[in-house]
Amino acid sequence: MTFPTVPPAIEPAELTWHDGLPESTQLGGNYFSHRNELEALRYVLSEHGDLPTRFAAVPHAGSFVVAQTGFGTGLNFLATWQAWQNHGPSHAATLHFVCAEPCPFTPQDLKKALLAWPGLRDFSDELIANYPPLIRGTHRLLLDGGRVRLTLFFGDVQVAFDALCFQADAWFLTECASAENPEAWLETTITRVGKHSKPGTTLATPFAGERAWRLLNAAGFRTQTSNGFMGKRDLLSGVFQPDKVSLTTANEARPPTPSVSVIGAGIAGCSLANNLARRGYAVTLIDSADEAGSAASGNVQGALYVKLGVEFNHQTELALSALTFSQRYYAPYRDQYWHPTGLLQLAWNASEQDRHRRFIARNQYPEDVLRAVTQPEAERLTGAGLESGGLWFPGSGWLKPGELCKSLALHPGILRVYGFSVSQITADDGSWRVSGTDPSVAGIRADQVVICAGHLSPQLIPGSGKYRFKAIRGQVTHVPESL
Ligand SMILES: Cc1cc2nc3c(=O)[nH]c(=O)nc-3n(C[C@H](O)[C@H](O)[C@H](O)COP(=O)(O)OP(=O)(O)OC[C@H]3O[C@@H](n4cnc5c(N)ncnc54)[C@H](O)[C@@H]3O)c2cc1C
């Protein structure tokens, strides 16, 4: 007897294997119809949407967004990533692949399935190393040094496309493994595809029937049907040419903003500045101190820690997504600034023990995220004498936040302005002017300003009286090593 999966865990794809290729029992069909699938995909990429040429034309600091219903084995994503590597511009630009998968593969099944494509080995190894745990919600993967970003939503496709904010340049519309009513699924999905498209967005789909054609045309796509490649089903492709261009669509199609000032060189400001610089933005990182990581982020150690809610609600989902993202984000700094030793949250008093009991009873977390441990097990894992058990997070650990800040701020695309205490931010002729407390020093202009000044942020936000802020005190105890 099988029990239903309780959130935040998600039911993985049920598979059977034939000749090393996976078949979905939910979908009742193959993920790959034959081993020429990759060739067929490359044909779709170049002939239906001309992606190689459009990749090459992405401007500096720009991005190209490919969206897909379903992730499956990730083969479409890997083929797109490879095409981006071969044809994308040599300057800083980003491929962003967005997709939702209601029945994700387990990491073991993904690894097994992708063995069929040895030519994609470098890409699939990196994907597998970054593949998120099977929990519902949004997972952001930074690949290829941040040149490729994968937003992978585990859960219902419609929920994903209602929640996610993006405008696609190209769509792959694939079948849904879990749709109970495929006809209704197609209709609601195509409505959402239209909402996330802009004039010129292309689409390719194996739904080549009359119904898909009608729905896509009603959504604003001008479509054509072509023969399938190497025995594949016929293909329907199209270009989004809506009669009316909505204001949102027109606004979101703006070119990227080139200059950004980030105020505050703590972990928030340095991570953001580094991220923007990798994308090709001109970034100025400003701090009143003489170096990065000098305030709250200057601690010798910071535990990568989250207190998850007993209820699995939006706030818990965000915290969980941030926790697993951070674990992936810090992985390249392992043993340098990042020490994934595992982390124990102790149930140290009666109220915490009660909270942990309720938390475990109501939720189901995969063991690679967390599990409840008894007092003897907690002692064994930590090597310390303890009075209680608790929650064990095997992928967490501790960070040297101050040193990481300094390292992140060294990106050559970041202009560092230290010893500059910001007193005011004013709108000035379509951009922002950041002025310092020293009137003899000229202000700094930027198209966009991001305030990452920690607990001092409220003082800098124009009109901040509208928002409620609360500073929270932290505490560390330094213990001699000899103890
Ligand atoms: C003692 C202590 C222990 C903690 N332990 C943990 C832990 O174990 N795990 C954890 O996750 N969190 C911990 N925290 C919380 C965590 O350290 C902070 O949430 C985090 O460091 C905040 O980073 P930040 O970049 O937002 O702010 P900060 O690191 O404070 O950076 C803000 C920067 O803005 C600059 N700035 C401010 N005003 C101006 C201005 N007007 N002009 C120019 N520059 C300005 C400051 O100089 C500073 O460098 C702890 C906090 C403390 C204090």
The ligand as an SDF file (V2000), in Angstrom:
LIG
                    3D

 53 58  0  0  0  0  0  0  0  0999 V2000
   26.0650   38.8320   16.2710 C   0  0  0  0  0  0  0  0  0  0  0  0
   25.2820   38.3290   15.0750 C   0  0  0  0  0  0  0  0  0  0  0  0
   25.2250   36.9440   14.8080 C   0  0  0  0  0  0  0  0  0  0  0  0
   24.5180   36.4870   13.6990 C   0  0  0  0  0  0  0  0  0  0  0  0
   24.5130   35.1360   13.3840 N   0  0  0  0  0  0  0  0  0  0  0  0
   23.9000   34.7040   12.2650 C   0  0  0  0  0  0  0  0  0  0  0  0
   23.9720   33.3420   11.8500 C   0  0  0  0  0  0  0  0  0  0  0  0
   24.6130   32.4900   12.4860 O   0  0  0  0  0  0  0  0  0  0  0  0
   23.3260   32.9780   10.7020 N   0  0  0  0  0  0  0  0  0  0  0  0
   22.6250   33.8830    9.9610 C   0  0  0  0  0  0  0  0  0  0  0  0
   22.0640   33.4990    8.9280 O   0  0  0  0  0  0  0  0  0  0  0  0
   22.5320   35.1600   10.3340 N   0  0  0  0  0  0  0  0  0  0  0  0
   23.1620   35.5910   11.4430 C   0  0  0  0  0  0  0  0  0  0  0  0
   23.0920   36.9120   11.7890 N   0  0  0  0  0  0  0  0  0  0  0  0
   22.3410   37.8050   10.9210 C   0  0  0  0  0  0  0  0  0  0  0  0
   23.2020   38.1240    9.6970 C   0  0  0  0  0  0  0  0  0  0  0  0
   24.5330   38.3790   10.0980 O   0  0  0  0  0  0  0  0  0  0  0  0
   22.6360   39.3310    8.9850 C   0  0  0  0  0  0  0  0  0  0  0  0
   21.2740   39.0880    8.6930 O   0  0  0  0  0  0  0  0  0  0  0  0
   23.3650   39.6060    7.6830 C   0  0  0  0  0  0  0  0  0  0  0  0
   24.7640   39.6360    7.8730 O   0  0  0  0  0  0  0  0  0  0  0  0
   22.8710   40.9210    7.1260 C   0  0  0  0  0  0  0  0  0  0  0  0
   23.5900   41.1870    5.9630 O   0  0  0  0  0  0  0  0  0  0  0  0
   23.3510   42.5370    5.1940 P   0  0  0  0  0  0  0  0  0  0  0  0
   24.2330   42.5270    4.0060 O   0  0  0  0  0  0  0  0  0  0  0  0
   21.8990   42.7440    4.9940 O   0  0  0  0  0  0  0  0  0  0  0  0
   23.7760   43.6830    6.2400 O   0  0  0  0  0  0  0  0  0  0  0  0
   25.2190   44.0680    6.8140 P   0  0  0  0  0  0  0  0  0  0  0  0
   26.1720   42.9440    6.8020 O   0  0  0  0  0  0  0  0  0  0  0  0
   24.9640   44.7530    8.1010 O   0  0  0  0  0  0  0  0  0  0  0  0
   25.7460   45.0960    5.7490 O   0  0  0  0  0  0  0  0  0  0  0  0
   25.2150   46.3960    5.6140 C   0  0  0  0  0  0  0  0  0  0  0  0
   26.3290   47.2910    5.0850 C   0  0  0  0  0  0  0  0  0  0  0  0
   25.7470   48.5610    4.7660 O   0  0  0  0  0  0  0  0  0  0  0  0
   26.6890   49.5650    5.1210 C   0  0  0  0  0  0  0  0  0  0  0  0
   25.9530   50.8180    5.3380 N   0  0  0  0  0  0  0  0  0  0  0  0
   24.9410   51.0470    6.1980 C   0  0  0  0  0  0  0  0  0  0  0  0
   24.5110   52.3070    6.0820 N   0  0  0  0  0  0  0  0  0  0  0  0
   25.2450   52.8850    5.1070 C   0  0  0  0  0  0  0  0  0  0  0  0
   25.2840   54.1830    4.5310 C   0  0  0  0  0  0  0  0  0  0  0  0
   24.4540   55.1480    4.9350 N   0  0  0  0  0  0  0  0  0  0  0  0
   26.1910   54.4440    3.5660 N   0  0  0  0  0  0  0  0  0  0  0  0
   27.0330   53.4740    3.1400 C   0  0  0  0  0  0  0  0  0  0  0  0
   27.0580   52.2390    3.6620 N   0  0  0  0  0  0  0  0  0  0  0  0
   26.1730   51.9430    4.6280 C   0  0  0  0  0  0  0  0  0  0  0  0
   27.3490   49.0440    6.3990 C   0  0  0  0  0  0  0  0  0  0  0  0
   28.6270   49.6180    6.5840 O   0  0  0  0  0  0  0  0  0  0  0  0
   27.4250   47.5420    6.1020 C   0  0  0  0  0  0  0  0  0  0  0  0
   28.6710   47.1690    5.5520 O   0  0  0  0  0  0  0  0  0  0  0  0
   23.8150   37.4000   12.8890 C   0  0  0  0  0  0  0  0  0  0  0  0
   23.8710   38.7750   13.1650 C   0  0  0  0  0  0  0  0  0  0  0  0
   24.6120   39.2320   14.2330 C   0  0  0  0  0  0  0  0  0  0  0  0
   24.7020   40.7280   14.4750 C   0  0  0  0  0  0  0  0  0  0  0  0
  1  2  1  0
  2  3  1  0
  2 52  2  0
  3  4  2  0
  4  5  1  0
  4 50  1  0
  5  6  2  0
  6  7  1  0
  6 13  1  0
  7  8  2  0
  7  9  1  0
  9 10  1  0
 10 11  2  0
 10 12  1  0
 12 13  2  0
 13 14  1  0
 14 15  1  0
 14 50  1  0
 15 16  1  0
 16 17  1  0
 16 18  1  0
 18 19  1  0
 18 20  1  0
 20 21  1  0
 20 22  1  0
 22 23  1  0
 23 24  1  0
 24 25  2  0
 24 26  1  0
 24 27  1  0
 27 28  1  0
 28 29  2  0
 28 30  1  0
 28 31  1  0
 31 32  1  0
 32 33  1  0
 33 34  1  0
 33 48  1  0
 34 35  1  0
 35 36  1  0
 35 46  1  0
 36 37  1  0
 36 45  1  0
 37 38  2  0
 38 39  1  0
 39 40  1  0
 39 45  2  0
 40 41  1  0
 40 42  2  0
 42 43  1  0
 43 44  2  0
 44 45  1  0
 46 47  1  0
 46 48  1  0
 48 49  1  0
 50 51  2  0
 51 52  1  0
 52 53  1  0
M  END
$$$$
